[in-house]
Amino acid sequence: MERQNNIVEQSKLVVAIKANNSKVLQQLYQENYKKVEIHIVNNSGSIPQAQDTYQEAFLACYQNIKADKFEPNSETALQGYLFTIAKNKWTDYLRSSQFKKVQGMSEGISATMKDEDTIPVENNLAQLQMNATIDAFSRLGNECKELLKLFYYEKKSMKEISAEKNLTSASARNKKYRCIQKLKTLVAHPK
């Protein structure tokens, strides 16, 4: 009987998400993030990569629920579904040419250099990446620039930013995600 009640609770969660219940969305987001972060950090990732991947996964899960592509069939179906999407997105990234290119470059440089020569080369690569990011940032729209500055430079929480910008937490996170995606595209495709 307990299992049946939990499946009913999962169905209620799905209905609340379809109704854009911000409390339910926020709770789902916060309760499931840490597990994804741990998985990604333990599998060659960083915390910012975990945040970005989780944001993408959460958005995909939300869109699938809204499009009736998800039906709970166990007491933890929604949480498992969200984690699976995030895990698959991270696995796709690890298999991507972008990840292999970055890994291959750093391994190749390290293998051909003596230890004392590695630091300047790594600094040069970091400087090139920084310059590309700064250039791309300058080409972002003002709204994205402001939001990313608040989050990354002023170290404000998404809660503070959403209050300052008069947005819901979910809207602020989605806007930040879209701005980061725009920035990544601009870095990948300079002028």
C-alpha positions as CSV (number, residue, x, y, z in Angstrom):
1,M,0.0,0.0,0.0
2,E,2.9,2.4,0.8
3,R,4.4,1.9,-2.7
4,Q,1.0,2.8,-4.3
5,N,0.8,6.0,-2.2
6,N,4.3,7.0,-3.3
7,I,3.4,6.5,-6.9
8,V,0.3,8.7,-6.4
9,E,2.6,11.3,-4.8
10,Q,4.8,11.1,-7.9
11,S,1.7,11.7,-10.1
12,K,0.9,14.7,-8.0
13,L,4.4,16.1,-8.5
14,V,4.0,15.7,-12.3
15,V,0.6,17.6,-12.2
16,A,2.2,20.4,-10.1
17,I,5.1,20.7,-12.5
18,K,2.7,20.9,-15.5
19,A,0.9,23.7,-13.6
20,N,4.3,25.5,-13.2
21,N,4.1,25.3,-9.4
22,S,7.3,27.2,-8.5
23,K,7.6,25.7,-5.0
24,V,7.5,22.2,-6.4
25,L,9.9,23.1,-9.2
26,Q,12.3,24.7,-6.8
27,Q,12.1,21.8,-4.3
28,L,12.7,19.2,-7.1
29,Y,15.6,21.3,-8.4
30,Q,17.3,21.7,-5.0
31,E,16.7,18.1,-3.7
32,N,18.2,16.4,-6.7
33,Y,21.2,18.7,-7.6
34,K,23.7,17.3,-5.1
35,K,23.5,13.7,-6.4
36,V,24.2,14.9,-10.0
37,E,27.1,17.2,-8.8
38,I,28.8,14.2,-7.0
39,H,28.4,12.0,-10.0
40,I,29.9,14.6,-12.4
41,V,32.8,15.6,-10.1
42,N,33.6,11.9,-9.6
43,N,33.7,11.5,-13.4
44,S,36.2,14.0,-14.6
45,G,34.0,17.1,-14.1
46,S,34.0,20.3,-12.2
47,I,31.3,22.0,-10.1
48,P,30.5,24.6,-12.8
49,Q,30.2,21.8,-15.4
50,A,27.9,19.9,-12.9
51,Q,25.8,23.1,-12.6
52,D,25.5,23.6,-16.3
53,T,24.8,19.9,-17.0
54,Y,22.1,19.8,-14.2
55,Q,20.5,22.9,-15.6
56,E,20.3,21.3,-19.1
57,A,18.9,18.1,-17.6
58,F,16.4,19.9,-15.4
59,L,15.1,21.9,-18.4
60,A,14.9,18.7,-20.5
61,C,13.0,16.9,-17.8
62,Y,10.6,19.8,-17.4
63,Q,10.0,20.0,-21.1
64,N,9.4,16.3,-21.3
65,I,6.9,16.4,-18.5
66,K,5.1,19.4,-20.1
67,A,4.9,17.4,-23.4
68,D,3.5,14.3,-21.6
69,K,6.6,12.3,-22.4
70,F,7.0,11.1,-18.8
71,E,4.7,8.9,-16.7
72,P,5.8,7.9,-13.2
73,N,5.9,4.2,-12.6
74,S,7.6,3.9,-9.2
75,E,7.9,5.9,-6.0
76,T,11.1,7.7,-7.1
77,A,10.5,7.7,-10.9
78,L,10.8,11.5,-11.4
79,Q,14.0,11.8,-9.4
80,G,15.5,8.8,-11.2
81,Y,14.4,10.2,-14.5
82,L,16.1,13.6,-13.8
83,F,19.3,11.9,-12.6
84,T,19.3,9.6,-15.7
85,I,19.0,12.6,-18.1
86,A,21.8,14.4,-16.3
87,K,24.0,11.3,-16.3
88,N,23.4,10.8,-20.0
89,K,24.1,14.4,-20.8
90,W,27.4,14.1,-18.9
91,T,28.3,10.8,-20.7
92,D,27.5,12.4,-24.0
93,Y,29.9,15.3,-23.1
94,L,32.7,12.9,-22.1
95,R,32.3,11.1,-25.4
96,S,32.2,14.4,-27.4
97,S,35.0,15.6,-29.6
98,Q,35.1,18.8,-27.5
99,F,36.0,16.9,-24.4
100,K,38.5,14.6,-26.2
101,K,40.1,17.6,-27.9
102,V,40.6,19.4,-24.6
103,Q,41.9,16.2,-22.9
104,G,44.1,15.3,-25.9
105,M,45.6,18.7,-26.0
106,S,46.5,18.8,-22.3
107,E,47.9,15.2,-22.4
108,G,49.9,15.8,-25.6
109,I,51.4,19.0,-24.2
110,S,52.3,17.4,-20.9
111,A,53.9,14.4,-22.7
112,T,56.1,16.4,-24.9
113,M,57.3,19.0,-22.4
114,K,59.6,18.7,-19.4
115,D,57.9,19.6,-16.1
116,E,59.6,23.1,-15.9
117,D,58.4,23.9,-19.5
118,T,54.8,22.9,-18.9
119,I,53.8,25.9,-16.7
120,P,54.4,28.6,-19.3
121,V,52.6,26.6,-22.0
122,E,49.6,26.0,-19.7
123,N,49.6,29.7,-18.8
124,N,49.6,30.6,-22.5
125,L,46.7,28.3,-23.2
126,A,44.8,29.7,-20.2
127,Q,45.6,33.2,-21.4
128,L,44.3,32.4,-24.9
129,Q,41.1,30.9,-23.5
130,M,40.7,33.9,-21.2
131,N,41.1,36.3,-24.1
132,A,38.6,34.4,-26.2
133,T,36.1,34.4,-23.3
134,I,36.6,38.1,-22.7
135,D,36.0,38.8,-26.4
136,A,32.9,36.7,-26.5
137,F,31.6,38.3,-23.3
138,S,32.0,41.7,-24.9
139,R,29.7,40.6,-27.7
140,L,26.9,39.3,-25.4
141,G,23.8,41.4,-25.0
142,N,23.6,43.8,-22.0
143,E,21.0,41.6,-20.2
144,C,23.3,38.5,-20.3
145,K,26.4,40.5,-19.4
146,E,24.6,42.0,-16.3
147,L,23.2,38.6,-15.2
148,L,26.6,36.8,-15.6
149,K,28.5,39.6,-13.8
150,L,26.1,39.4,-10.9
151,F,26.5,35.6,-10.6
152,Y,30.2,35.1,-11.4
153,Y,31.9,38.4,-10.4
154,E,29.8,39.7,-7.6
155,K,29.2,36.1,-6.4
156,K,25.5,36.8,-5.8
157,S,23.2,33.7,-5.4
158,M,20.5,33.0,-7.9
159,K,18.0,33.9,-5.2
160,E,19.5,37.3,-4.8
161,I,19.7,37.8,-8.5
162,S,16.1,36.7,-9.0
163,A,14.9,39.2,-6.3
164,E,17.1,42.0,-7.8
165,K,15.8,41.3,-11.4
166,N,12.2,40.7,-10.2
167,L,12.2,37.1,-11.6
168,T,11.2,33.8,-10.3
169,S,14.2,31.5,-9.3
170,A,13.4,29.2,-12.2
171,S,13.3,32.1,-14.7
172,A,16.6,33.5,-13.4
173,R,18.3,30.0,-13.7
174,N,16.9,29.5,-17.2
175,K,18.1,33.0,-18.2
176,K,21.6,32.3,-16.8
177,Y,21.7,29.0,-18.7
178,R,20.7,30.6,-22.0
179,C,23.3,33.3,-21.4
180,I,26.0,30.7,-20.7
181,Q,25.0,28.8,-23.9
182,K,25.2,32.0,-25.9
183,L,28.7,32.8,-24.4
184,K,29.9,29.2,-25.2
185,T,28.7,29.6,-28.8
186,L,30.5,33.0,-29.1
187,V,33.7,31.5,-27.7
188,A,33.5,28.5,-30.1
189,H,32.8,30.8,-33.1
190,P,34.8,34.0,-32.8
191,K,34.0,36.9,-35.1
